């Protein structure tokens, strides 16, 4: 009887299945917008009509946003649970609302669903999806953990969130590789997005410093990192403007130039207090940045 009672006391406590609202919070729907927008830009830049391809477009939007991006958020929160316990203890995993190893299981299940949807959309999209998933895991998980580098982490995010999603959108519409002009513009906007990702690091400076993550705001200081972020975003757009003008997409070049000037007007407020105003600039400056992406895509697709 004593042995039985002792066994009962030592038995592991079962972990409750996560609630749907907590799983949705883990997948962070607000982060799905950038890759979905980039996918839309890719579809527009292809110049292909939507006739007969609505299901492919819908599947691609789902793949870019809720699936691959959602997977990356689950992977990131699982491997960052100790950092989040310092920076944002109310998140689903550190708060215990998603307990045990459920965070890892959700990331694995989401990866498998993403790969399946990519397969259904065709071989090029499937390969692009696998690349996105590989980077989603390598960004947060050992041994690569790209996010530990303030330079490499934002670069990987920019290339996958913006570039890979744009490429996937164009590929879905064309059923083939996009032309060189489209690839050049999507690469430039991806490189510029390095600055956007650096701005996202300002909210986690204290936790990053305590846990040894070398984000640029930690390594360089918030002021220099903010100036670098602004310069990176602006430089990419300047090159895009020049290329669009050379290729004859004058109206697109003018629109991108106008939104860049508006970003310049907003930058001084950010640079006065980067830590305080980074969320504000993410709402203002980044919105202008992605509007320029759409203007570029419309030009490349022959719509303006």
C-alpha positions, 0 to 999 in steps of 0.5 A, spaced: 500 500 500 505 504 501 509 503 495 502 504 491 501 511 494 508 513 493 508 511 486 501 515 485 505 521 488 511 520 483 507 519 477 507 525 472 502 530 472 498 530 465 499 536 461 492 539 459 491 540 451 492 547 450 486 552 448 485 554 441 485 561 443 492 560 446 494 556 440 492 562 436 496 567 440 502 562 439 502 563 432 501 571 432 496 572 427 499 580 427 505 577 424 502 574 418 501 580 414 508 582 412 509 575 408 502 575 405 503 582 403 509 580 400 506 574 396 500 579 394 506 583 391 509 577 387 502 575 384 501 582 382 509 583 379 508 577 375 503 580 370 499 574 370 491 574 370 488 571 376 483 567 371 483 559 373 488 561 379 484 563 385 485 557 388 492 557 387 493 564 390 488 562 396 493 556 398 499 561 397 496 566 401 495 561 406 502 558 406 505 564 406 502 567 412 498 562 417 502 556 415 510 558 414 509 564 418 505 561 423 510 555 424 516 560 425 512 564 430 511 557 434 518 555 433 521 561 435 517 561 442 518 554 444 526 556 443 525 562 446 521 561 452 527 562 457 528 569 454 520 570 453 520 569 461 524 575 462 521 580 456 514 577 456 512 572 461 505 573 459 506 569 452 502 562 452 509 558 453 512 562 459 505 563 462 504 556 462 497 556 458 501 552 453 504 547 458 509 541 457 512 540 450 506 542 447 509 548 444 514 544 440 508 539 438 505 545 435 511 547 431 512 540 428 505 539 426 504 546 423 511 544 419 508 538 416 501 541 414 505 547 411 509 542 407 503 538 405 500 545 402 506 547 398 506 540 395 499 541 393 501 547 390 506 545 385 514 543 385 517 550 385 512 552 391 513 546 395 521 547 394 520 554 396 516 552 402 521 547 404 526 553 404 522 557 408 520 552 413 528 550 414 529 557 415 524 558 420 527 552 424 534 554 423 533 561 425 531 559 432 533 552 434 540 550 435 545 549 432 544 554 427 540 559 431 541 565 426 537 570 431 543 569 436 547 574 431 544 581 430 546 581 423 544 574 420 538 574 424 534 580 421 537 578 414 534 571 414 528 574 416 528 579 411 529 574 405 524 569 408 518 574 410 519 578 404 523 575 398 521 568 399 514 570 400 514 575 394 518 569 389 512 564 391 507 569 389 510 570 382 511 563 382 504 561 383 501 565 378 507 564 373 508 556 374 515 558 372 521 562 375 519 570 375 523 574 370 530 577 372 527 584 374 522 581 379 527 577 382 532 583 383 526 588 386 524 582 391 532 581 393 532 589 394 526 589 398 528 583 402 535 586 404 532 593 406 527 589 411 533 587 415 532 594 418 525 592 419 527 586 423 532 590 427 527 595 429 523 589 432 529 587 436 528 594 440 522 591 445 527 585 447 533 589 449 533 587 456 532 580 455 537 579 450 542 582 454 541 578 460 541 571 455 547 573 451 543 574 444 547 579 440 542 583 437 544 590 434 541 594 439 545 590 444 551 590 441 551 597 437 546 601 442 539 603 441 541 610 437 546 607 432 542 601 431 536 605 429 540 609 424 543 603 421 536 600 420 533 607 417 539 607 412 538 600 410 531 601 409 532 607 405 538 605 401 534 599 398 529 603 396 534 608 393 536 602 388 529 600 387 527 607 384 533 607 380 532 601 377 525 602 376 526 608 372 532 605 368 527 600 366 521 605 364 517 604 370 517 611 371 510 612 375 512 606 380 519 610 381 516 616 383 511 613 388 516 609 391 520 616 391 514 619 394 513 614 400 521 614 401 521 622 402 515 621 407 519 616 411 525 621 411 520 625 414 518 620 420 525 618 421 527 624 426 522 622 431 524 615 431 531 617 432 530 622 438 528 616 442 529 609 438 526 605 444 520 609 445 518 610 438 520 604 434 513 601 435 510 607 432 515 607 426 513 600 425 506 602 424 508 609 420 515 608 416 514 600 415 507 601 412 510 606 407 515 601 406 510 596 404 506 601 400 512 602 396 513 594 395 506 594 392 507 600 387 514 597 385 510 590 383 504 594 380 509 597 375 513 590 374 506 587 372 504 592 367 498 595 371 501 602 372 
